[in-house]
Amino acid sequence: MKRIVALCVLALAIEGWSGDRALAGSYGLSSPMVEQDMPHGPWDQEGFEFTFITGPFFGPAFGVEGGRETLNYFSNSFRLGYNLTGIIGDGWYRGCFQFVGEMFVAEIFESGGDGGGSIVVGPNALFRYNFIQENWPVVPYVQLGPGLVYTDTENNAIGSNYCFQLNIGVGLRFMLNDKWAISGEFDWHHMSNAGFAEHNAGSNEAGGQVGISYFFF
């Protein structure tokens, strides 16, 4: 009887080992699967995030009032983020690098002098780092990137209808689940024509925005 039991246990062990090998082979792995081989949700490498974010901006900002006229606008932005990495690092800097393409559309509600105008619009390229702690629903992030804008204002601080834009921002994203998140963000925009027009004082605006995101991976 002991021999029969031993033979049965040996047969089950061989069958289990063969099953593991087959499962590993079906995923192109040389060893049985482990948890790290599977996607980990919204921060999986090559995952995407679509965001709509909106809020007011006011300028001039940050001590650059001299020679610059008021330019205030209400921004609406559509963003598509792409995860350049999965989760990397350890400790407080554990996180994920993202590239974010943004279409920026803003309505001017105040322009100093004889500026007038109604719109500021253009594409931006943002490079973002998300600080991701395990089991934390809140994800802080920082971002920086260049852009191009068109505006129909004749504000002397701008000096040209076509300008370059520099964007710096910090934000907090609150994960509702692995598909949806809401965020709050503080941003600074600098617009100038880089000396390609007669006037190039530049315009600096700062503002707060709120947004909603959907992740797909």
Backbone bond lengths (Angstrom), bond angles and torsions (degrees), N, CA, C in turn:
res aa  C-N    CA-C-N  psi(-1)  N-CA   C-N-CA  omega(-1)  CA-C   N-CA-C  phi
1 M - - - 1.472 - - 1.535 111.23 -
2 K 1.359 117.06 -42.07 1.453 120.13 179.30 1.516 111.03 -60.51
3 R 1.354 116.25 -38.24 1.468 119.59 179.51 1.532 111.30 -64.95
4 I 1.343 114.90 -39.43 1.471 119.40 -179.55 1.526 110.39 -64.51
5 V 1.370 116.75 -43.92 1.466 121.35 178.55 1.522 110.40 -62.34
6 A 1.348 117.06 -44.10 1.463 121.33 -179.88 1.513 111.03 -61.52
7 L 1.342 116.89 -41.96 1.460 120.51 178.89 1.525 111.81 -64.72
8 C 1.338 116.64 -37.79 1.474 120.91 178.30 1.522 110.92 -65.19
9 V 1.351 118.10 -45.10 1.461 122.11 178.54 1.521 110.44 -60.78
10 L 1.365 117.19 -43.72 1.465 121.44 179.83 1.524 110.54 -62.67
11 A 1.322 117.26 -40.62 1.462 120.98 179.77 1.525 111.08 -64.74
12 L 1.339 118.00 -42.07 1.458 121.70 178.72 1.525 111.18 -64.94
13 A 1.332 116.69 -38.93 1.467 120.37 179.46 1.511 110.78 -64.23
14 I 1.349 116.43 -43.45 1.476 120.29 179.00 1.519 110.68 -64.12
15 E 1.323 116.73 -40.39 1.470 120.95 179.60 1.520 110.86 -64.64
16 G 1.347 117.99 -42.21 1.464 121.44 178.97 1.504 111.68 -64.60
17 W 1.346 117.08 -41.27 1.469 120.87 179.11 1.523 110.22 -63.26
18 S 1.344 116.62 -41.35 1.466 120.75 179.28 1.518 110.95 -64.15
19 G 1.375 117.19 -39.30 1.461 120.81 178.87 1.506 111.97 -63.52
20 D 1.349 116.26 -42.16 1.462 120.22 178.39 1.516 111.34 -62.86
21 R 1.342 116.63 -41.06 1.461 120.34 179.02 1.522 110.65 -63.17
22 A 1.334 116.88 -41.12 1.463 120.10 -179.71 1.518 111.16 -66.01
23 L 1.351 117.14 -41.88 1.463 121.12 179.27 1.515 110.76 -63.89
24 A 1.344 116.69 -42.68 1.457 119.88 178.24 1.509 110.77 -63.39
25 G 1.338 116.17 -41.78 1.461 119.19 -179.80 1.510 112.96 -63.34
26 S 1.330 117.72 -33.95 1.464 120.47 -179.05 1.512 112.07 -67.11
27 Y 1.344 118.79 -19.49 1.454 122.82 177.00 1.519 111.57 -104.73
28 G 1.326 117.14 10.09 1.450 119.88 177.94 1.510 112.98 69.84
29 L 1.332 118.58 29.26 1.457 122.12 -178.25 1.518 109.19 -106.57
30 S 1.317 116.01 150.87 1.455 120.46 178.87 1.524 111.77 -91.09
31 S 1.339 117.12 -6.34 1.458 121.60 178.71 1.516 107.96 -142.57
32 P 1.332 118.89 162.43 1.463 120.19 -178.66 1.521 112.27 -55.41
33 M 1.328 116.43 150.24 1.458 122.17 -177.40 1.522 111.29 -62.66
34 V 1.318 115.49 146.20 1.451 122.51 169.68 1.511 107.54 -125.72
35 E 1.316 117.27 168.66 1.463 121.77 -174.51 1.527 112.12 -57.87
36 Q 1.344 117.12 -36.47 1.458 120.84 -176.04 1.524 112.64 -65.21
37 D 1.347 117.92 -18.09 1.453 120.22 -179.29 1.525 112.46 -78.48
38 M 1.329 117.99 -9.38 1.447 121.17 -176.12 1.526 109.83 -102.21
39 P 1.357 118.74 151.76 1.474 121.32 177.66 1.529 110.70 -57.62
40 H 1.353 116.07 146.23 1.453 119.09 -178.74 1.520 111.42 -112.41
41 G 1.310 117.75 32.77 1.446 121.06 171.68 1.519 114.13 91.44
42 P 1.349 116.96 -143.28 1.469 120.87 -170.90 1.516 114.05 -62.11
43 W 1.333 118.71 -18.08 1.465 120.82 -178.59 1.517 112.04 -104.03
44 D 1.313 117.04 16.77 1.452 120.45 173.99 1.528 109.84 -64.97
45 Q 1.325 117.31 140.29 1.460 120.39 176.83 1.524 109.92 -57.55
46 E 1.336 116.22 136.96 1.462 125.30 -178.00 1.526 112.87 74.07
47 G 1.340 117.83 11.60 1.458 120.34 172.68 1.524 110.64 -76.53
48 F 1.326 116.62 163.38 1.461 122.71 -177.19 1.525 111.00 -122.49
49 E 1.342 114.86 153.76 1.460 122.13 176.10 1.533 108.42 -137.38
50 F 1.316 116.62 122.75 1.466 120.78 175.11 1.518 108.78 -103.17
51 T 1.338 116.87 131.79 1.465 121.74 -174.81 1.517 111.05 -134.11
52 F 1.325 115.66 139.22 1.461 122.27 164.48 1.516 106.70 -114.53
53 I 1.349 116.62 127.99 1.455 121.21 -177.34 1.523 109.47 -138.29
54 T 1.334 117.26 143.89 1.456 120.80 -172.05 1.524 110.97 -148.28
55 G 1.348 116.59 151.83 1.460 120.45 177.42 1.520 112.40 167.39
56 P 1.347 117.71 166.91 1.471 122.60 -177.33 1.530 112.57 -87.48
57 F 1.340 115.26 149.32 1.465 122.59 174.77 1.525 108.93 -126.60
58 F 1.352 114.42 143.46 1.457 120.48 -177.04 1.528 109.72 -130.63
59 G 1.342 115.45 137.73 1.462 119.26 178.15 1.521 110.35 -150.86
60 P 1.328 117.59 160.52 1.464 124.66 6.14 1.526 113.11 -72.76
61 A 1.349 115.10 157.41 1.462 120.24 -175.62 1.518 110.67 -132.76
62 F 1.320 115.60 156.46 1.461 124.43 173.32 1.526 113.14 61.17
63 G 1.340 116.93 51.19 1.456 120.76 169.24 1.508 116.07 70.21
64 V 1.315 117.71 28.32 1.470 120.00 179.83 1.529 110.10 -120.65
65 E 1.327 116.62 37.72 1.464 120.54 -175.90 1.533 112.33 -69.94
66 G 1.333 118.33 -32.68 1.456 120.79 -173.45 1.513 113.29 -57.33
67 G 1.334 117.19 119.98 1.455 121.92 177.13 1.513 115.20 76.04
68 R 1.325 117.79 3.45 1.458 120.60 -178.77 1.529 109.93 -116.23
69 E 1.320 115.41 138.49 1.464 121.08 -177.97 1.523 110.48 -96.48
70 T 1.311 114.67 160.09 1.458 121.10 179.18 1.530 111.53 -61.05
71 L 1.317 115.09 135.93 1.461 120.88 169.66 1.524 107.42 -143.70
72 N 1.328 116.17 107.09 1.458 122.40 -179.65 1.520 109.11 -116.52
73 Y 1.319 116.06 137.34 1.471 118.46 179.75 1.524 110.45 -148.65
74 F 1.328 114.30 160.29 1.465 121.39 177.76 1.515 107.76 -108.40
75 S 1.322 115.64 118.95 1.460 121.49 -171.50 1.526 112.22 -95.86
76 N 1.327 115.52 142.99 1.462 123.39 169.61 1.520 106.90 -132.24
77 S 1.325 117.20 123.06 1.458 120.25 -175.36 1.521 111.23 -128.21
78 F 1.331 114.26 139.64 1.461 122.53 173.84 1.524 107.41 -111.24
79 R 1.326 116.54 126.45 1.456 121.28 -174.20 1.522 111.55 -126.59
80 L 1.332 114.48 144.86 1.463 120.63 171.65 1.524 107.52 -126.89
81 G 1.332 115.65 113.12 1.455 121.40 -179.26 1.513 111.19 -98.08
82 Y 1.336 115.55 145.82 1.468 122.53 179.65 1.522 108.08 -129.83
83 N 1.324 117.29 125.39 1.461 121.33 -178.65 1.526 110.63 -75.15
84 L 1.326 116.00 111.74 1.462 120.41 178.56 1.520 111.84 -74.76
85 T 1.331 116.61 -25.58 1.469 122.35 177.11 1.516 108.84 -135.41
86 G 1.319 115.21 166.78 1.449 119.86 162.99 1.527 107.56 -83.26
87 I 1.325 116.94 -162.43 1.459 120.32 177.97 1.527 109.31 -71.21
88 I 1.328 115.64 127.62 1.456 121.35 -179.05 1.530 109.36 -127.56
89 G 1.332 116.31 165.90 1.455 120.65 174.88 1.518 113.04 77.64
90 D 1.336 113.79 -179.59 1.452 121.19 -179.12 1.521 108.34 -148.34
91 G 1.324 117.51 162.80 1.454 120.52 -179.46 1.515 111.58 73.06
92 W 1.357 116.79 -150.28 1.462 121.31 -173.41 1.522 112.89 -65.86
93 Y 1.344 118.65 -25.14 1.461 121.07 -177.05 1.532 112.65 -94.36
94 R 1.318 118.45 7.38 1.468 121.21 175.85 1.526 108.68 -55.33
95 G 1.333 117.41 129.04 1.457 117.78 -176.86 1.506 114.41 -178.86
96 C 1.330 114.67 -158.78 1.457 122.60 -170.97 1.527 109.56 -146.79
97 F 1.346 116.87 133.01 1.454 122.05 174.15 1.527 110.14 -86.18
98 Q 1.330 115.03 138.03 1.463 122.00 179.09 1.518 110.91 -130.87
99 F 1.336 116.17 144.04 1.457 121.11 165.56 1.520 107.29 -104.44
100 V 1.346 116.84 133.28 1.464 121.13 -176.00 1.533 109.19 -125.49
101 G 1.314 116.04 118.81 1.462 121.20 171.30 1.522 109.13 -92.06
102 E 1.332 116.63 131.88 1.466 121.18 -173.58 1.521 111.08 -128.91
103 M 1.319 116.74 136.19 1.459 122.36 167.02 1.523 107.65 -106.76
104 F 1.327 114.31 116.24 1.458 123.19 -170.67 1.538 107.95 -104.24
105 V 1.330 117.21 121.53 1.460 122.30 179.63 1.521 108.15 -130.60
106 A 1.343 117.62 117.56 1.462 120.66 -175.42 1.525 110.79 -129.59
107 E 1.331 115.00 144.43 1.463 122.12 176.41 1.522 109.09 -103.55
108 I 1.330 117.04 121.37 1.463 121.79 178.51 1.528 109.16 -74.03
109 F 1.337 116.81 127.33 1.463 118.87 175.64 1.534 112.22 -113.42
110 E 1.349 117.76 -6.12 1.459 120.45 173.24 1.525 108.90 -158.92
111 S 1.347 115.54 128.50 1.453 120.53 177.16 1.525 108.33 -137.28
112 G 1.342 116.93 123.23 1.462 121.44 -173.34 1.512 113.78 -69.22
113 G 1.333 115.48 166.74 1.463 121.48 179.97 1.510 111.31 62.56
114 D 1.329 115.69 -136.40 1.463 120.92 176.47 1.524 110.69 -99.22
115 G 1.332 116.35 26.31 1.462 120.45 -172.18 1.510 114.91 -60.02
116 G 1.343 116.60 -52.80 1.459 118.92 -176.87 1.520 110.80 58.60
117 G 1.315 115.45 -146.88 1.454 121.14 178.45 1.508 112.86 85.68
118 S 1.341 114.54 165.95 1.462 119.25 -175.03 1.524 113.81 -135.31
119 I 1.340 118.96 -21.31 1.464 118.02 -171.87 1.534 112.29 -136.79
120 V 1.326 114.03 153.60 1.468 123.92 163.98 1.521 104.65 -133.55
121 V 1.335 117.92 124.44 1.459 120.35 -174.03 1.524 110.10 -146.44
122 G 1.316 117.10 145.56 1.452 119.83 176.52 1.520 113.32 166.78
123 P 1.347 116.71 170.30 1.468 121.94 178.43 1.521 111.97 -91.30
124 N 1.327 116.01 147.45 1.459 122.58 175.75 1.526 109.54 -129.77
125 A 1.323 116.12 152.11 1.463 122.95 174.22 1.519 107.82 -119.79
126 L 1.319 117.19 115.09 1.463 122.12 -175.50 1.526 110.40 -112.82
127 F 1.324 115.09 137.05 1.456 120.84 174.85 1.530 106.85 -110.70
128 R 1.331 115.78 121.60 1.464 121.95 -168.47 1.526 110.77 -124.10
129 Y 1.337 114.72 144.93 1.460 120.15 169.87 1.519 108.66 -121.45
130 N 1.336 116.05 124.17 1.458 123.19 178.22 1.531 109.39 -97.92
131 F 1.338 116.86 130.06 1.462 122.12 177.44 1.529 108.08 -93.74
132 I 1.331 116.27 109.99 1.466 121.45 -169.76 1.518 109.48 -117.95
133 Q 1.319 116.54 115.16 1.454 121.44 174.89 1.526 109.39 -105.18
134 E 1.318 115.65 140.47 1.456 120.49 -177.08 1.527 111.24 -58.88
135 N 1.325 116.01 130.16 1.467 124.58 178.13 1.529 113.69 68.05
136 W 1.326 118.43 12.63 1.461 121.51 173.50 1.516 109.52 -92.88
137 P 1.344 119.66 128.62 1.464 120.46 177.00 1.528 112.70 -79.17
138 V 1.342 117.84 -15.03 1.461 121.49 -178.13 1.531 109.71 -99.92
139 V 1.342 116.20 128.04 1.465 122.11 -178.65 1.527 108.94 -121.81
140 P 1.337 119.87 101.37 1.463 121.61 174.37 1.528 110.01 -71.25
141 Y 1.335 115.94 155.88 1.465 119.19 176.50 1.524 110.40 -152.70
142 V 1.328 114.30 157.58 1.465 122.39 173.64 1.524 107.39 -127.47
143 Q 1.339 116.71 150.70 1.463 119.37 -178.12 1.519 110.63 -150.54
144 L 1.328 114.72 155.45 1.457 122.56 -177.29 1.515 107.48 -154.79
145 G 1.345 116.75 140.89 1.453 117.31 176.22 1.517 114.01 179.19
146 P 1.341 116.53 161.73 1.457 122.44 179.67 1.520 111.87 -92.81
147 G 1.338 115.19 166.86 1.455 119.87 176.85 1.516 111.44 -160.26
148 L 1.316 115.23 174.91 1.458 123.58 175.26 1.519 107.82 -124.44
149 V 1.326 117.89 141.12 1.461 120.43 179.05 1.519 111.33 -137.11
150 Y 1.315 113.81 153.16 1.469 122.11 168.82 1.519 107.25 -118.20
151 T 1.321 117.01 135.91 1.460 121.54 174.43 1.521 109.77 -138.58
152 D 1.326 116.52 145.38 1.465 119.83 179.56 1.527 112.16 -98.09
153 T 1.357 117.40 9.23 1.457 118.89 176.00 1.533 110.84 -73.79
154 E 1.341 116.33 152.93 1.463 121.42 173.99 1.527 110.12 -110.00
155 N 1.303 115.43 27.36 1.458 122.83 176.31 1.532 109.32 -58.56
156 N 1.341 117.73 127.57 1.464 121.01 -176.20 1.523 113.40 -64.72
157 A 1.327 117.36 -22.64 1.464 119.64 177.36 1.521 111.11 -65.53
158 I 1.324 116.83 -29.25 1.459 121.69 -179.46 1.530 110.30 -84.47
159 G 1.327 117.44 -57.08 1.460 121.90 174.59 1.510 115.74 80.57
160 S 1.329 118.27 -4.23 1.462 120.95 -179.35 1.517 109.10 -160.48
161 N 1.324 115.72 149.92 1.463 119.06 177.34 1.531 112.06 -73.55
162 Y 1.316 116.60 -27.87 1.470 120.51 -179.19 1.528 108.71 -110.20
163 C 1.329 116.29 127.68 1.458 121.04 -173.97 1.525 111.24 -139.05
164 F 1.324 113.62 164.44 1.459 121.44 168.00 1.526 108.24 -94.60
165 Q 1.329 115.10 154.06 1.460 119.14 179.83 1.519 110.29 -134.44
166 L 1.324 116.78 136.29 1.459 122.97 173.22 1.519 107.92 -110.59
167 N 1.333 116.42 133.61 1.462 122.33 -175.93 1.527 109.83 -122.65
168 I 1.324 116.28 128.82 1.460 122.48 174.21 1.522 107.60 -129.74
169 G 1.332 117.70 132.83 1.459 119.23 -177.75 1.515 113.49 -151.31
170 V 1.329 114.78 156.04 1.467 122.65 171.96 1.524 106.90 -132.10
171 G 1.328 116.16 148.18 1.457 117.97 -177.68 1.510 113.27 -155.09
172 L 1.334 114.45 170.74 1.458 123.35 174.43 1.514 107.97 -128.96
173 R 1.318 115.49 125.43 1.452 121.11 177.73 1.526 108.10 -108.29
174 F 1.338 117.51 130.16 1.465 121.81 177.69 1.526 108.12 -106.77
175 M 1.329 115.99 115.60 1.461 121.59 -176.82 1.536 110.09 -79.87
176 L 1.319 116.34 113.99 1.462 120.38 176.21 1.520 110.38 -75.02
177 N 1.320 116.74 -37.72 1.463 125.00 173.36 1.523 106.30 -162.46
178 D 1.339 118.93 -164.52 1.454 119.18 -176.77 1.535 112.88 -80.81
179 K 1.329 117.78 1.99 1.467 121.21 178.94 1.528 113.44 -116.48
180 W 1.332 118.19 -28.59 1.461 121.28 -172.86 1.525 111.17 -125.61
181 A 1.328 115.39 146.75 1.457 121.16 176.43 1.521 109.25 -150.29
182 I 1.338 116.34 153.43 1.452 122.01 170.27 1.526 107.52 -117.05
183 S 1.320 116.98 153.38 1.463 119.30 -174.59 1.517 111.30 -143.00
184 G 1.332 114.58 154.63 1.450 123.38 170.15 1.513 107.86 -124.44
185 E 1.337 117.03 141.12 1.466 120.05 -170.82 1.518 110.50 -144.72
186 F 1.334 116.64 143.10 1.459 122.54 172.24 1.522 107.94 -116.62
187 D 1.358 116.78 128.44 1.458 121.29 -173.45 1.521 111.85 -131.64
188 W 1.321 114.10 153.57 1.467 122.47 173.07 1.521 108.05 -125.99
189 H 1.320 116.74 128.83 1.467 123.28 178.86 1.518 109.97 -115.12
190 H 1.305 117.47 134.86 1.464 122.20 171.17 1.521 108.55 -120.16
191 M 1.338 116.08 125.42 1.468 121.43 177.51 1.515 109.89 -116.97
192 S 1.327 117.11 133.68 1.461 121.94 173.65 1.527 108.63 -159.10
193 N 1.339 115.76 165.28 1.465 119.11 -179.05 1.526 112.43 -100.57
194 A 1.356 117.02 9.68 1.467 122.59 176.10 1.523 112.81 59.27
195 G 1.326 116.64 28.29 1.455 120.15 176.69 1.512 115.38 83.08
196 F 1.325 118.15 9.75 1.463 120.88 179.34 1.524 112.47 -81.93
197 A 1.330 117.65 -8.04 1.467 121.88 177.04 1.528 108.90 -127.23
198 E 1.352 116.06 169.37 1.463 121.36 -174.42 1.522 111.72 -61.95
199 H 1.339 117.31 -43.55 1.463 121.74 179.73 1.523 109.35 -102.14
200 N 1.329 116.05 132.85 1.456 119.34 -179.51 1.527 111.29 -148.90
201 A 1.325 116.50 45.43 1.471 119.38 177.12 1.520 111.26 -64.25
202 G 1.318 115.85 -33.63 1.457 120.58 -178.32 1.513 111.78 86.56
203 S 1.304 115.86 155.73 1.458 121.86 -178.70 1.516 108.77 -129.39
204 N 1.337 116.08 135.90 1.462 121.82 -179.00 1.523 109.60 -123.21
205 E 1.314 115.94 123.14 1.463 121.35 179.74 1.523 110.22 -123.83
206 A 1.317 116.20 144.50 1.465 121.82 175.95 1.523 108.65 -128.07
207 G 1.327 116.12 145.47 1.461 118.49 -179.28 1.509 113.24 -165.51
208 G 1.321 114.70 166.67 1.449 122.00 176.65 1.519 110.47 -110.54
209 Q 1.332 116.12 145.76 1.461 120.93 -178.93 1.527 110.46 -135.54
210 V 1.316 115.47 155.00 1.462 121.83 171.87 1.516 108.00 -125.83
211 G 1.333 115.85 146.25 1.453 118.81 -175.55 1.512 112.97 -148.01
212 I 1.325 114.36 171.45 1.462 122.23 175.68 1.518 108.09 -133.34
213 S 1.334 116.13 139.82 1.458 121.69 -175.74 1.521 111.13 -126.19
214 Y 1.345 114.13 150.67 1.468 121.69 172.26 1.526 107.91 -127.20
215 F 1.325 117.10 131.01 1.456 122.70 -178.73 1.532 109.85 -103.47
216 F 1.327 116.05 138.44 1.456 119.47 172.05 1.524 109.17 -137.58
217 F 1.356 115.26 135.03 1.450 121.13 -169.92 1.528 109.69 -152.59
